[in-house]
Amino acid sequence: MKIELVNARKLQGFAKIQLLASVLVAGLFAGGCATPPPAPPLTKTQQADISPAKALETLEAGNARFVAGKVLHRDWPQQRAATAAGQYPFGVVLSCIDSRASSEIIFDQGFGDIFNARIAGNVLDEEILGSMEFACKIAGAKLIAVVGHSHCGAVKGACSVAQLGHLTGLLDKMQPSVAEAKVKLPGLAVTDQRLIEEVAELNVHHVLRQIRDQSPVLRELIDSGKVALVGGIYDLDSGKVQFFNR
């Protein structure tokens, strides 16, 4: 009888501990001290239902979590297994190869969430354009985001007309933006940070125009409202991505 009473008390104590733990966890989520687990990767049906506007909101929300230091905790082995048989990303991001500007990280996305196209200076070429056509027309992505960044080495190289092997041709793609920036900001040295940041933003705008002009496939998707095309700049200091043509 005593043994049964002791066991009953132990069970009651354990139940109280479980209840207290549940309350504490709920309080942490409610108080903003923790973030909820991420949603599973999109299914084909969910990808078809997501709007271009919602796709952009998803990127912005992820970046806000990154800036606030509240990124989602992901079970990478589980996500890898969940996406092994197929992928249904909601968007494609064209960004620079800079080691500090990985799109999955700064937008807090996981396996199967976005296509990530990276090239120095986030410039456009036929291979990148073809990849975007695949991402949107074939694979169903609803958003194209071109994202430059502050303190970009490729932009600095373009401003200084750097010459180095195959890099020379890549930097030449930014010369129209350099020329435009010099007209807007006359008298600035090519090493002036104000000129460099202006070129970075103008280069994004230039690439946005190129996407529309050079790809009838993407232009039709954009004009019909099936895909959104946006540009932005990632600030290395703050971690914030500012989209400027929502």
Buried (B, 14 or more C-beta within 10 A) or exposed (E): EEEEEEEEEEEEEEEEEEEEEEEEEEEEEEEEEEBEEBEEBBEEEEBEEBBBEEBBEBBBEBBBBBBEEEBBEBEEEEBEEBBEEEBBBBBBBBBBEBEEBBBBEBBBBBBBBBBBBBBBBBBBBEEBBEBBBBBBBEBBBBBBBBBBBBBBBBBBBBBBEEEEEEBEEBBBBBBBBBEBBBEEBEEBEBEEEEBBBBBBBBBBBBBBEBBEEBBEBBBEBBEEEBBBBBBBBBBBEEBBBEBEEE
